[in-house]
Structure formats: structure tokens, C-alpha cells
């Protein structure tokens, strides 16, 4: 029987707000998200402090945010592999706006998770927030340690998504996942954006990445799953709401070639924004296998959320008329010098968003499943046409998506 001993679950929502990119909108909020220089100054303060208090940066107590942390590598000459795959090097302070490097924040309140009755393993909850100048993701990170089965894992995921497991001294009663995310969002609007004037768009989906990191015993071989086993993996990646309707075969990416004897033991199951990773070859307790799995898990989540935010940015920009508004403002304004053009907050972010969606740099199977979805590709091209029409992009700005290798 398959016994899991360590599993990670990452969950994130996505809010997109153009309030600081709209020239007719609000002034920069408490943290100064209104332009490249303000964002760079904020990042400089955070990087200098290492772990900065929200109150020191904003001059007031946060409604929900506590500590803010830089996402830059401590040593740009020895960056994490994620940055090497994403940018080819470690990002520098001057690039935090243009490359949309988020700020990591912690919450100023304790959040606990109530487990399903009889759940056999320990569960650690780490609530965080990724802040972008154009939105945020409330990030729920869950670590399961101790013996548990796939049935236990499925029960916990369904419990998180369908019950009311989140408790806090600030909550009158336990909240559902959706209600918890909404509570945090209200605080973020006050602490980092423009309060009621934030006018953010919330995506109806949630990003979900699940990776088994340690186990003993057998493995869920795709050849022997049967209908019940396939349904279990489907429900892991889409625990609530309607699934895509694709056949199970079309939801699976194999990490090994067909002639490999472990072809059906190393795979990714993906549907919508849900991901389940099983890499049998890295679940052997030898060498640096667990570190490689941890790395793959975190990089898959980071890349998916980053691309999802870029997608939300260009979609909101094109659908909210911001591109044409930018075009009109440029016609009325006096000719800008090169330095002013380079510092245009909207133009620099949109250029990066389209460039990264075309050629993300780090592209494993999880990210390619997102970028190659027909609905995503259609929206990117529709937004690109509007951006070109407004003069934000040049007609030859389209790029080809590269397929990176999945590391094991």
C-alpha cells in the first residue's frame, strides 16, 4: 500500500488592480505602488531591512499585513535556480518594476486550519501574500508531515476547498477558503492599494499545486488506477466546481519517454489551474532527490502564479479600456524624452507581460499547460492587438513560446 510521509500543497487566488496604472486614478497608496521609482525605493527599503515591518514602511499599523520581504536573491551572483531559469541570472534592484518582481508579505494575525476528523498526519499552515504593483495573490501553503494515504490527502484537499476549516482570533467563526481569502483581500486593499477605489478584478479560479515529496510502499501507477483512481486524481486538481471535461489521458503529462519502464510512474496531472505531481524516480530516498522535488514544486508554483498575474494584467488592461486611454493621454501630452518613455509605468509593465507570456524562460510542464490552453492563447492575442493599436507594443513584438525541459 502506498504511504505518503511528506506532501506540499500551495493554493493562491489572484486579484488584478489597475488603479495605480490609471493616470486619472488614485495617487500611490501607503506602500507607493504608483511607478517604477516608487516601487524601486520600496524594494530598496525592504532589502536593506531584510524583513521589514509594514508599520515602518507605511507609517501606520497594517489592517492585515505584518512583515514584508524582498524576493530578490540574497546574492545576485548566486541566485536560486528559479531566477536562472526565468531570467538567466539573479534580478537586480533596478529591475523590480520592469520585471514585476513581487514583494512577499506575512499576515498580522494567526490563522489555523481545522483538520478532518481522524486525519493521521501533522499539518502546518503558512499564510502569505504576494504583492504586485498591479494586484496580489493570497497564498495558502500547507505542509503535511507523517504517514498519510492518497485517500487522506484527497479528504484534506476537499475539506480545505469545501468546508470551513480556517480559524483566527479575528474570525467570529471558522471560515471557508473563499471567505478567508476575501477577508485577507479587504485588508490588502487598505494596506497596499487604494481601499474602496482599488477596483480589483478577482479571478474565479484558484491556483493549486500538490507535490508528494516523500513516501514508502507502492505508487499510483497510471496503468492500474481504474475509474476510481482516475477520479481521485481528478478531484485532487479540481476539488470544487466543474472540471474541464477532458479525458483523463489528456490531463496527464509524462515526465519519461514511452520506452522507459517508469513511464506511468512519473507524471503530472493538470486540469485548469490545478496540478498534482508524482515523480517516482525522485521519491527514492537517495542523493538530493527530495531537494530536487522541493525545487520543482516551488518553481512550478512560482512560475504559474507569475504567468497568471501577467495574463490578468494584459486581460484587464485591454478589457477596461486602459490601452486606449493611454493612447489618448500620449496624444495630449508633450513629447517625452527617452528617459521618460522608459519610465512609463504602464508601457514597461505591459511590454514585460507580453514578452514573458511569449517566452517565459522557465517553462516546465505545469506552466506550458497554462500557456498552451486555447482560451489563454486567444486572450493573449486579442489583448496584443489592442496594445499594438494603442501604440503600447510594436507590430513585430510577438514572440514564440519556448518549451523548456522538465528537470528531475
Phi and psi in degrees as a GROMACS rama.xvg file:
@    title "Ramachandran Plot"
@    xaxis  label "Phi"
@    yaxis  label "Psi"
@TYPE xy
-75.2082  124.918  UNK-2
-119.806  117.554  UNK-3
-85.7201  144.93  UNK-4
-123.702  -13.5058  UNK-5
-155.636  124.454  UNK-6
-139.756  140.812  UNK-7
-113.253  140.984  UNK-8
-128.741  127.507  UNK-9
-119.365  131.715  UNK-10
-129.676  137.344  UNK-11
-148.449  143.699  UNK-12
-97.215  -177.93  UNK-13
-146.794  122.799  UNK-14
-115.338  136.795  UNK-15
-120.294  128.469  UNK-16
-132.421  130.466  UNK-17
-102.347  14.3346  UNK-18
-62.0159  -31.8352  UNK-19
-89.2991  -9.10391  UNK-20
-97.3294  -11.0919  UNK-21
-86.0845  115.364  UNK-22
-61.1383  -26.5232  UNK-23
-94.6963  7.1483  UNK-24
-90.6552  -152.565  UNK-25
-78.2325  162.769  UNK-26
-77.901  160.086  UNK-27
-51.2217  137.981  UNK-28
-76.5242  -160.676  UNK-29
-58.318  -29.3673  UNK-30
-98.7302  -11.3808  UNK-31
80.1259  60.6832  UNK-32
-95.1563  16.2624  UNK-33
-85.2299  -4.68968  UNK-34
-177.548  173.515  UNK-35
-64.1764  -41.1547  UNK-36
-67.8645  -41.8856  UNK-37
-64.1025  -42.092  UNK-38
-67.9629  -37.4516  UNK-39
-65.6224  -40.6098  UNK-40
-64.0877  -41.7853  UNK-41
-60.0925  -46.6141  UNK-42
-63.2474  -36.8063  UNK-43
-63.0634  -42.5507  UNK-44
-64.5708  -42.6836  UNK-45
-65.5979  -44.9632  UNK-46
-62.5539  -37.4026  UNK-47
-67.1426  -36.0916  UNK-48
-80.4422  -23.3419  UNK-49
83.4777  -59.1284  UNK-50
-137.529  101.867  UNK-51
-93.3109  140.764  UNK-52
-74.56  134.087  UNK-53
-56.7276  -42.0694  UNK-54
-62.3561  -32.9867  UNK-55
-70.9435  -32.5547  UNK-56
-81.91  -38.9909  UNK-57
-97.5083  -14.5108  UNK-58
74.984  18.819  UNK-59
-157.682  163.228  UNK-60
-74.2479  138.315  UNK-61
-77.1771  150.333  UNK-62
-74.1727  -32.1885  UNK-63
-142.722  -25.9713  UNK-64
-87.9221  143.071  UNK-65
-117.631  -71.9378  UNK-66
-112.13  146.97  UNK-67
-121.938  138.863  UNK-68
-132.125  141.413  UNK-69
-70.1987  147.087  UNK-70
-100.517  7.16814  UNK-71
-75.5993  147.383  UNK-72
-66.7916  145.712  UNK-73
-59.7241  -36.6334  UNK-74
-121.453  106.328  UNK-75
-62.094  -18.143  UNK-76
-87.402  -9.93826  UNK-77
-133.81  62.3016  UNK-78
-74.4084  164.127  UNK-79
-60.873  155.103  UNK-80
-59.0292  -29.5068  UNK-81
-57.1375  -44.815  UNK-82
-69.0794  -34.6044  UNK-83
-63.4285  -41.4265  UNK-84
-73.6916  -36.3495  UNK-85
-77.771  -45.7277  UNK-86
-119.142  -10.4451  UNK-87
85.9216  -2.11026  UNK-88
-171.559  -179.069  UNK-89
-82.3289  134.181  UNK-90
-65.8862  150.51  UNK-91
-109.376  165.502  UNK-92
-56.8916  -38.9182  UNK-93
-68.5345  -8.31525  UNK-94
-106.474  1.46638  UNK-95
-63.1656  -32.7557  UNK-96
-78.7051  -53.7108  UNK-97
-60.4117  -34.2089  UNK-98
-95.9253  3.31253  UNK-99
52.9644  51.7459  UNK-100
-79.0756  119.568  UNK-101
-76.0793  166.129  UNK-102
-101.298  136.484  UNK-103
-94.9333  131.761  UNK-104
-128.692  150.112  UNK-105
-106.48  164.371  UNK-106
-94.5917  148.609  UNK-107
-92.3613  39.3983  UNK-108
-161.327  153.428  UNK-109
-81.8869  132.761  UNK-110
-120.583  128.114  UNK-111
-118.218  158.639  UNK-112
-120.485  127.671  UNK-113
-87.5271  127.813  UNK-114
-88.4119  159.505  UNK-115
-62.1347  149.223  UNK-116
-55.2591  130.457  UNK-117
78.5307  10.8665  UNK-118
-64.1065  127.836  UNK-119
-84.98  -13.0377  UNK-120
-114.688  167.904  UNK-121
-81.8088  144.664  UNK-122
-129.79  127.002  UNK-123
-111.897  128.581  UNK-124
-107.026  130.635  UNK-125
-125.979  101.295  UNK-126
-86.8076  130.963  UNK-127
-142.374  175.036  UNK-128
-138.176  135.792  UNK-129
-102.404  118.909  UNK-130
-104.513  125.743  UNK-131
-113.731  159.243  UNK-132
-64.0222  -14.7589  UNK-133
-123.276  23.1464  UNK-134
152.646  -164.458  UNK-135
-161.044  163.162  UNK-136
-129.091  125.143  UNK-137
-82.2397  124.572  UNK-138
-113.608  121.629  UNK-139
-108.069  111.071  UNK-140
-107.512  128.723  UNK-141
-124.564  128.378  UNK-142
-116.364  122.899  UNK-143
-104.018  123.839  UNK-144
-125.867  133.648  UNK-145
110.586  164.568  UNK-146
-63.7225  130.609  UNK-147
-154.948  157.382  UNK-148
-102.155  173.369  UNK-149
-62.6604  -33.8295  UNK-150
-63.617  -41.7635  UNK-151
-62.5613  -43.5791  UNK-152
-61.3315  -45.3955  UNK-153
-60.8072  -41.9347  UNK-154
-63.5925  -38.462  UNK-155
-68.5276  -42.8252  UNK-156
-63.0549  -45.5632  UNK-157
-62.7453  -39.7394  UNK-158
-60.5407  -44.4097  UNK-159
-62.8676  -42.444  UNK-160
-85.3175  -23.993  UNK-161
-116.991  -13.5551  UNK-162
-107.706  -163.468  UNK-163
-120.911  76.0644  UNK-164
-94.376  -5.29932  UNK-165
-96.9269  123.31  UNK-166
-124.567  154.614  UNK-167
-162.896  153.331  UNK-168
-58.6558  -20.432  UNK-169
-85.7809  -11.7233  UNK-170
-98.437  132.857  UNK-171
-68.9473  -26.7886  UNK-172
-153.401  163.849  UNK-173
-58.0543  142.067  UNK-174
-110.552  153.758  UNK-175
-70.4045  167.816  UNK-176
-59.0864  -44.4156  UNK-177
-62.1066  -43.3472  UNK-178
-67.8457  -37.2937  UNK-179
-62.6323  -46.0843  UNK-180
-63.5513  -37.7682  UNK-181
-67.2539  -37.9352  UNK-182
-62.282  -45.9923  UNK-183
-64.4072  -39.8231  UNK-184
-60.1555  -38.9175  UNK-185
-61.4283  -40.3081  UNK-186
-68.2198  -37.5237  UNK-187
-66.7042  -39.0564  UNK-188
-57.317  -39.4208  UNK-189
-74.5844  -43.1705  UNK-190
-79.5423  -33.2021  UNK-191
-121.822  -18.3822  UNK-192
-122.209  -134.126  UNK-193
-120.016  29.7021  UNK-194
60.0567  -129.751  UNK-195
-65.509  -21.9622  UNK-196
-85.1838  3.67849  UNK-197
-63.046  -39.7811  UNK-198
48.973  50.8011  UNK-199
-81.791  154.111  UNK-200
-102.373  127.328  UNK-201
-102.28  124.082  UNK-202
-69.2883  141.733  UNK-203
-74.4578  -17.8705  UNK-204
-92.0604  166.275  UNK-205
-126.79  139.338  UNK-206
-77.6051  137.186  UNK-207
-142.762  119.425  UNK-208
-126.511  122.16  UNK-209
-121.945  127.251  UNK-210
-133.451  127.483  UNK-211
-81.2653  124.679  UNK-212
-104.501  -27.728  UNK-213
-144.791  147.51  UNK-214
-164.297  169.376  UNK-215
-142.664  160.756  UNK-216
90.6931  -155.354  UNK-217
-74.558  -166.829  UNK-218
-143.32  151.596  UNK-219
-74.652  83.7638  UNK-220
-67.913  127.373  UNK-221
-59.9084  -29.0971  UNK-222
-71.2156  -19.6591  UNK-223
-116.941  14.4353  UNK-224
-67.6565  -44.6949  UNK-225
73.7042  179.144  UNK-226
-63.4203  -42.6927  UNK-227
-66.3379  -40.4133  UNK-228
-66.7485  -40.5207  UNK-229
-63.6583  -42.1807  UNK-230
-64.622  -34.7668  UNK-231
-63.3782  -44.0403  UNK-232
-69.4453  -34.4623  UNK-233
-60.8274  -44.4449  UNK-234
-71.8794  -21.9164  UNK-235
-67.9807  -39.2669  UNK-236
-90.3246  -22.3611  UNK-237
-131.476  78.9258  UNK-238
-77.33  -10.254  UNK-239
-151.223  150.534  UNK-240
79.5905  173.031  UNK-241
-71.7937  139.706  UNK-242
-81.4268  -179.956  UNK-243
-73.5574  -23.1896  UNK-244
88.6038  0.660842  UNK-245
-71.4357  155.862  UNK-246
-66.2906  154.971  UNK-247
-60.4661  -36.9199  UNK-248
-57.796  -35.9299  UNK-249
-80.9827  -4.77348  UNK-250
-95.8913  -6.23589  UNK-251
-106.616  132.25  UNK-252
-112.41  128.144  UNK-253
-94.2381  131.641  UNK-254
-81.2525  -13.7543  UNK-255
-117.632  158.835  UNK-256
-74.4099  160.563  UNK-257
-63.4828  -26.6508  UNK-258
-83.4912  -0.971695  UNK-259
-81.355  132.467  UNK-260
-62.1412  -19.7236  UNK-261
-101.23  23.0183  UNK-262
-53.5652  -43.811  UNK-263
-93.4134  14.3032  UNK-264
-118.334  0.803064  UNK-265
-132.902  103.832  UNK-266
-157.008  165.308  UNK-267
-123.175  129.241  UNK-268
-102.943  126.046  UNK-269
-137.103  133.169  UNK-270
-147.638  126.245  UNK-271
55.397  -120.816  UNK-272
-104.811  14.5886  UNK-273
-95.8297  141.627  UNK-274
-138.256  135.685  UNK-275
-129.038  123.261  UNK-276
-110.825  125.296  UNK-277
-128.206  114.068  UNK-278
-120.466  91.3507  UNK-279
-57.5816  -39.326  UNK-280
-65.9581  -25.8825  UNK-281
-96.3128  -1.65444  UNK-282
-90.2257  2.49691  UNK-283
-78.6186  130.573  UNK-284
-76.2202  72.2471  UNK-285
-147.747  160.396  UNK-286
50.4959  -132.096  UNK-287
-113.546  34.7429  UNK-288
-59.6097  -45.8799  UNK-289
-64.8322  -38.4616  UNK-290
-62.568  -39.3501  UNK-291
-65.0492  -41.0133  UNK-292
-65.7009  -43.8242  UNK-293
-58.2089  -43.9708  UNK-294
-62.5365  -46.0729  UNK-295
-61.6174  -42.9767  UNK-296
-60.6758  -53.2504  UNK-297
-65.7938  -39.566  UNK-298
-67.123  -36.2096  UNK-299
-62.0781  -44.3125  UNK-300
-67.2292  -47.2187  UNK-301
-58.6733  -47.7559  UNK-302
-65.4106  -41.2037  UNK-303
-62.4345  -46.9247  UNK-304
-66.7674  -40.0579  UNK-305
-62.5923  -46.3954  UNK-306
-65.4068  -38.2119  UNK-307
-62.4246  -38.5987  UNK-308
-69.1096  -41.0315  UNK-309
-60.558  -41.6886  UNK-310
-62.0231  -45.0179  UNK-311
-62.2473  -36.0427  UNK-312
-64.6048  -49.5182  UNK-313
-71.983  -32.3636  UNK-314
-67.0114  -47.2409  UNK-315
-65.3303  -41.1967  UNK-316
-60.2565  -39.1802  UNK-317
-80.1608  -37.1006  UNK-318
-80.497  -24.8869  UNK-319
-91.8388  6.27323  UNK-320
75.3302  13.141  UNK-321
-68.9255  -32.8031  UNK-322
-63.0299  -46.7375  UNK-323
-69.4191  -33.8626  UNK-324
-63.1778  -40.4509  UNK-325
-62.1127  -41.2382  UNK-326
-62.6501  -42.9753  UNK-327
-65.3194  -39.7741  UNK-328
-66.0205  -33.4479  UNK-329
-70.6942  -33.6449  UNK-330
-67.1397  -36.7669  UNK-331
-79.105  -28.9608  UNK-332
-77.2129  157.191  UNK-333
-69.1417  152.004  UNK-334
-54.6216  132.71  UNK-335
-93.0903  148.925  UNK-336
-78.552  173.027  UNK-337
-59.4182  -39.391  UNK-338
-64.0569  -40.5243  UNK-339
-68.1955  -36.7787  UNK-340
-64.9549  -41.8293  UNK-341
-66.0189  -26.5084  UNK-342
-93.5212  6.66461  UNK-343
-64.737  113.385  UNK-344
-57.7206  -45.6567  UNK-345
-69.378  -46.7031  UNK-346
-61.5871  -42.8365  UNK-347
-67.3873  -40.7382  UNK-348
-69.7702  -42.8404  UNK-349
-65.7531  -39.6969  UNK-350
-60.182  -44.19  UNK-351
-65.236  -42.1275  UNK-352
-59.621  -48.7871  UNK-353
-65.5797  -40.5888  UNK-354
-63.079  -43.8476  UNK-355
-71.0821  -35.8328  UNK-356
-68.0969  -28.4909  UNK-357
-77.1138  -38.3253  UNK-358
-147.514  86.068  UNK-359
-73.3697  -20.7756  UNK-360
93.919  -73.6364  UNK-361
-93.5072  109.214  UNK-362
-133.63  95.7886  UNK-363
-94.2275  -174.213  UNK-364
-60.3701  -38.2718  UNK-365
-61.28  -46.3028  UNK-366
-70.062  -39.2953  UNK-367
-63.2855  -35.338  UNK-368
-60.157  -35.1124  UNK-369
-72.9393  -51.8384  UNK-370
-69.2253  -25.7598  UNK-371
-95.6211  2.05043  UNK-372
-66.3008  136.842  UNK-373
-57.5919  -42.659  UNK-374
-64.3597  -36.1402  UNK-375
-69.4886  -46.3746  UNK-376
-62.2785  -39.8944  UNK-377
-64.6916  -42.3219  UNK-378
-67.6136  -39.3999  UNK-379
-60.9998  -44.4968  UNK-380
-69.0119  -37.0471  UNK-381
-65.5301  -41.7476  UNK-382
-67.9787  -36.1995  UNK-383
-62.9221  -42.2483  UNK-384
-60.5151  -41.285  UNK-385
-68.7537  -36.6897  UNK-386
-67.7432  -38.3696  UNK-387
-66.9104  -42.3151  UNK-388
-60.8363  -34.7478  UNK-389
-82.3271  -11.0606  UNK-390
90.1404  6.43462  UNK-391
-73.0197  -30.908  UNK-392
-126.406  156.306  UNK-393
-89.1937  155.55  UNK-394
-59.6003  -24.762  UNK-395
-96.6225  21.3807  UNK-396
-82.0398  -8.01922  UNK-397
-65.7477  146.725  UNK-398
-130.452  168.071  UNK-399
-101.094  132.667  UNK-400
-73.8479  128.327  UNK-401
-92.0221  148.521  UNK-402
-104.112  108.657  UNK-403
-83.25  159.249  UNK-404
-79.5279  145.2  UNK-405
-86.7568  121.094  UNK-406
-80.0978  146.917  UNK-407
